[in-house]
Amino acid sequence: MILEKIARWWDCFFFKPESPICIAAFRILYGICVAATIILLHSDWLEWFGTHAWVSESTMHKVEPGIRLNLFGLLPQSDRWISYFFWLALLFSVLLTIGLWTRVSSVAVFLCVNSLQQRALFMTHGGDKFLRVAGFFLMFAPAGAVLSVDHWIRFRNRKTEERQLRAPWAQRMIQFELALLYFTSFLWKLKGAAWLDGTALYYVFHLRDIQRFPLPGWVTSIAVLKIGSRLTLALEFSLGTLIWLRRFRYPVLLLGLCFHLFLEYAFNLPMFEWDVLSAYVLFIDPDDLNRVVRWVSGRSNT
């Protein structure tokens, strides 16, 4: 009986059809994050990826030997072709954002994101890796079913079929990835004495190389930083666990949003906060998100 209940829960959780509006909204935010990342790389594109880059491709192969899914290895060794790759990656990220040729665009974006990270491993952060793994599952998701140009083309004369229900298994995998990101971060912090005694944020806020905007003096006081260190542990644990419980989900998401916006203000970690926040939309109830979309549509039509 217990195994049957687990099997029914598993089937319902991963495969019970629901509105694809959340994964479609994530597709938009994901595409924007990828496009923004590529644009931010533009000024140093050839320095990172060119034929005379700071780290050569042969050196990168020595660091990470073996077969890699890296399109740079297939391109002619010319800065012109590598520049073409930039514009191609940017084009497909825009197409994915608007939902045109969504399936093809999602595959192309995943290949481009994976290639960028395999070619320049030393400049990636956790947000980049989250984009890479999320992009893999996005290829299999019904990301263009709604809120897309593809949807508009398919159903502009068939309004009765606009709200198709789809199996959410790919969305669930991205949700697991986000929760795992927070929970593993919590576990790693537990191994550091500075997080347990509350002094960790003192060192973080004195890394001047990553500071962005000045903070009030009371925020960086020892007492506040000690409280903040422990609250960070509690929040990351909650975002890895309590986020799955409906009654706690929205409060935890709100706290996570405030947390990441504060970090975005305080630290210059390009796109990290936005890469992570993009997946928050996957935890919103589809009915709630549908109401928001209808409200926005109604306001835009008045």
C-alpha positions in Angstrom: 0.0 0.0 0.0 2.8 2.4 0.9 4.6 1.7 -2.4 1.3 2.3 -4.3 0.8 5.6 -2.5 4.4 6.7 -3.3 3.9 5.7 -7.0 0.6 7.6 -7.2 2.3 10.7 -5.6 5.3 10.4 -8.0 3.0 10.1 -11.0 0.9 13.1 -9.9 3.8 15.3 -8.9 5.7 14.8 -12.2 3.1 13.9 -14.8 -0.3 15.3 -13.7 -1.1 17.8 -16.5 -1.2 21.5 -15.5 -1.1 24.9 -17.1 2.3 25.5 -18.7 2.2 29.2 -17.9 4.9 29.0 -15.2 7.5 27.3 -17.5 6.6 29.8 -20.2 7.2 32.7 -17.9 10.5 31.1 -16.9 11.4 30.8 -20.5 11.0 34.5 -20.9 13.1 35.3 -17.8 15.7 32.7 -18.7 16.1 34.1 -22.2 16.5 37.6 -20.9 19.2 36.4 -18.4 21.1 34.5 -21.2 20.9 37.5 -23.5 22.1 39.9 -20.8 25.0 37.6 -20.0 26.1 37.5 -23.6 25.8 41.3 -24.0 27.9 41.8 -20.8 30.6 39.6 -22.4 30.7 41.6 -25.6 33.4 44.0 -24.7 35.8 41.2 -23.7 34.5 38.6 -26.1 37.7 37.8 -28.0 39.8 38.2 -24.8 37.8 35.2 -23.3 37.0 33.2 -26.4 39.2 34.4 -29.3 42.1 32.6 -30.9 44.5 34.6 -28.7 42.4 34.5 -25.6 43.8 34.9 -22.1 43.4 31.1 -21.7 43.8 29.1 -24.8 41.5 26.3 -25.8 44.3 23.7 -25.6 45.0 24.8 -22.0 41.3 24.5 -21.1 41.4 20.9 -22.5 44.3 20.1 -20.1 42.3 21.5 -17.2 39.1 19.6 -18.2 40.2 16.6 -20.4 37.7 14.4 -22.2 34.9 14.9 -24.6 33.1 18.2 -24.1 29.9 19.6 -25.7 31.7 22.7 -26.9 30.9 24.3 -30.3 34.1 26.4 -30.2 36.0 23.2 -31.0 34.0 22.9 -34.2 34.4 26.4 -35.4 37.3 27.5 -37.8 40.0 29.0 -35.6 39.3 32.6 -36.6 38.2 35.6 -34.6 35.7 36.4 -37.3 33.9 33.0 -36.8 34.1 33.4 -33.0 32.4 36.9 -33.4 29.7 35.3 -35.5 29.1 32.8 -32.7 28.4 35.8 -30.4 25.7 37.2 -32.7 24.2 33.7 -33.2 24.0 33.0 -29.5 22.4 36.4 -28.9 19.9 35.9 -31.7 18.7 32.5 -30.4 18.4 33.9 -26.8 16.1 36.6 -28.2 14.1 34.1 -30.1 13.8 32.0 -27.0 12.6 35.0 -25.0 9.8 35.9 -27.4 9.0 32.2 -28.0 9.7 31.9 -31.7 10.7 28.5 -32.9 10.8 27.7 -29.2 12.1 24.1 -29.3 14.8 24.8 -31.8 15.8 28.0 -30.0 16.0 26.3 -26.6 18.3 23.6 -28.0 20.5 26.3 -29.7 20.7 28.3 -26.5 21.6 25.3 -24.4 24.4 24.4 -26.8 25.7 28.0 -26.8 25.5 28.4 -23.0 27.3 25.1 -22.5 29.9 26.0 -25.1 30.6 29.3 -23.4 31.1 27.7 -20.0 33.2 24.8 -21.3 35.4 27.3 -23.2 36.0 29.6 -20.3 35.6 27.6 -17.1 37.5 30.1 -14.9 35.0 32.9 -15.2 31.8 31.0 -14.4 29.8 31.3 -11.1 27.0 29.4 -9.6 24.4 31.4 -11.5 26.0 30.4 -14.9 26.0 26.8 -13.9 22.3 27.0 -12.9 21.5 28.5 -16.4 23.3 25.6 -18.0 21.5 22.8 -16.2 18.1 24.6 -16.4 18.6 25.1 -20.1 19.0 21.4 -20.5 15.6 20.6 -19.0 14.0 23.6 -20.7 14.6 21.9 -24.1 12.1 19.2 -23.0 9.5 21.5 -21.5 6.4 22.9 -23.2 8.0 26.4 -22.9 6.4 27.8 -26.0 2.9 26.5 -25.2 1.7 29.9 -24.0 3.1 33.5 -23.8 5.0 33.0 -27.1 4.9 33.9 -30.7 4.6 30.2 -31.5 1.4 30.1 -29.5 0.0 33.2 -31.1 0.7 31.7 -34.6 -0.8 28.3 -33.8 -3.9 29.4 -32.0 -4.8 32.9 -33.1 -8.0 31.5 -34.7 -8.6 28.7 -32.2 -9.1 30.5 -28.8 -10.8 27.4 -27.3 -7.4 25.6 -27.2 -5.4 28.4 -25.6 -5.2 26.8 -22.2 -3.7 23.4 -22.9 -2.5 21.3 -20.0 0.9 19.6 -20.1 3.0 17.3 -17.9 5.3 19.4 -15.7 8.2 17.0 -15.2 10.8 19.3 -16.8 9.6 22.1 -14.7 9.9 20.0 -11.6 13.5 19.1 -12.5 14.4 22.8 -12.6 12.6 23.4 -9.3 14.7 20.6 -7.8 17.8 22.2 -9.2 17.0 25.5 -7.5 16.1 23.9 -4.2 19.3 21.8 -4.4 21.4 24.9 -5.1 20.2 26.5 -1.8 20.4 23.3 0.3 23.9 22.4 -0.8 25.0 26.0 -0.1 23.5 25.6 3.4 25.4 22.4 3.9 28.7 23.8 2.7 28.3 26.8 5.0 27.7 24.5 8.0 31.3 23.2 7.4 32.7 26.7 8.0 33.2 27.9 11.6 32.7 31.5 10.5 29.1 30.8 9.5 28.3 29.0 12.7 29.9 31.7 15.0 28.3 34.5 12.9 31.4 36.2 11.6 31.2 35.1 8.0 29.5 38.2 6.6 32.1 40.4 8.2 34.7 38.9 5.8 32.2 39.0 2.9 31.4 42.7 3.3 35.1 43.5 3.4 35.9 42.0 0.0 36.3 45.4 -1.7 36.8 43.9 -5.1 33.2 42.9 -5.3 31.6 45.8 -3.5 29.1 47.8 -5.5 27.2 50.5 -3.6 27.9 51.8 -0.1 25.8 50.5 2.8 24.8 52.4 6.0 27.2 51.9 8.8 24.7 50.1 11.0 24.3 47.4 8.4 28.0 46.4 8.6 28.2 46.5 12.4 29.4 43.4 14.1 26.1 42.7 15.8 24.0 43.0 12.6 26.5 40.9 10.6 26.4 38.1 13.2 22.6 38.1 13.0 22.7 38.2 9.2 25.1 35.3 9.0 22.7 33.0 11.0 19.7 34.3 9.1 21.4 33.5 5.8 21.7 29.9 7.0 18.1 29.8 8.0 16.9 31.3 4.7 19.0 29.0 2.5 17.7 26.0 4.5 14.1 27.2 4.0 14.6 27.8 0.3 15.9 24.3 -0.1 13.1 22.6 2.0 10.1 24.7 3.1 9.7 26.0 -0.4 8.0 22.7 -1.2 5.3 23.3 1.4 2.4 25.4 0.0 1.7 27.2 3.2 5.3 28.5 3.5 6.1 28.9 -0.2 5.2 32.5 -0.8 6.6 33.9 2.4 9.9 32.1 1.7 10.0 33.3 -1.9 9.4 36.8 -0.8 12.2 36.6 1.7 14.5 35.1 -1.0 13.6 37.9 -3.3 14.5 40.6 -0.8 17.7 38.7 0.1 18.9 38.6 -3.5 17.9 42.2 -4.3 20.0 43.2 -1.3 22.9 41.2 -2.6 22.5 42.7 -6.0 22.7 46.2 -4.5 25.7 45.4 -2.3 27.9 43.2 -4.5 29.0 43.2 -8.1 28.4 39.6 -9.1 27.2 40.0 -12.7 23.8 38.3 -13.3 24.1 35.9 -10.4 21.1 37.1 -8.5 18.9 37.4 -11.6 19.9 33.9 -12.8 18.7 32.4 -9.6 15.6 34.7 -9.2 14.4 33.7 -12.7 13.4 30.3 -11.4 11.2 31.6 -8.6 8.3 31.9 -11.0 8.3 28.1 -11.3 7.0 27.9 -7.7 4.1 30.2 -8.3 0.7 28.5 -8.5 -0.4 28.4 -12.2 -3.8 29.8 -11.3 -2.2 32.7 -9.4 0.1 33.4 -12.3 -2.8 33.2 -14.8 -4.7 35.8 -12.8 -1.7 38.1 -12.9 -1.3 37.7 -16.6 -5.1 38.4 -17.2 -4.8 41.5 -15.0 -1.8 42.8 -16.9 -3.5 42.0 -20.2 -6.6 43.9 -19.0 -4.6 46.9 -17.9 -2.7 47.0 -21.2 -5.9 46.9 -23.2 -7.5 49.8 -21.4 
